[in-house]
Amino acid sequence: MITTSSLTLDQFLALPESDVTYELIDGQAIPKMSPKFRHSRTQKTLLFLLETWANNNGFLQPEWAVRLQRQGRDWVPVPALLYISFERLSPDWEDDAPCPVAPELVVDIVSPGQSFGAIAEKASAYLIAGVERVWLIDTQHRSLTVFTANQMPRIYQPPDVVEDDLFPELTLSVSDIFHS
């Protein structure tokens, strides 16, 4: 549903439900690429690996849209996974709407044909919008790249272990993400 006129956030959120997932980018409703098997399997594996830790601290959700700003405009991306702590959400947040604030973590999985430049630009936009960590999973290269504001991205590959002060008590073996 690429539109010719610019949509406001309210207009985008009022669009009818459909089988296609859309993201609001530069005032346009852009269809999100439909995940393939490898993407879905990796997303499911990450959800399983992170869920017990996340449930004690916040919400870990697949494909939950998030309301952000990008270059002064409303932006509603739909990451593969997002984690937001209980503390970040106000007591009266609406649970049938996009995530209302920048989460601590978004996870995206590289799709076939995506350029590194586009991926890095999106990770940078997330960080500028207030997301504290962006994890980019590349299933083809069996890597997890962690983007953090004001730091160079860090690439993890099997048998590396990801630990981060932002996520106490979380230890993630990169080997566990990728199935043989």
Buried (B, 14 or more C-beta within 10 A) or exposed (E): EEEEEEBEBEBBBEEEEEEEBBBBBEBBBBEBEEBEEBBBBBBEBBBEBBEEBBEEBBBBBBEBBBBBBBEEEBBBBBBBBBBBBEEBBEEEEEEEEBBBBBBBBBBBBBBEEBEEEEBBEBBBBBBBBBBBBBBBBBBEEBBBBBBBEEEEEEBBBBEBEBEBEEBEEBEBEBEBBBEE
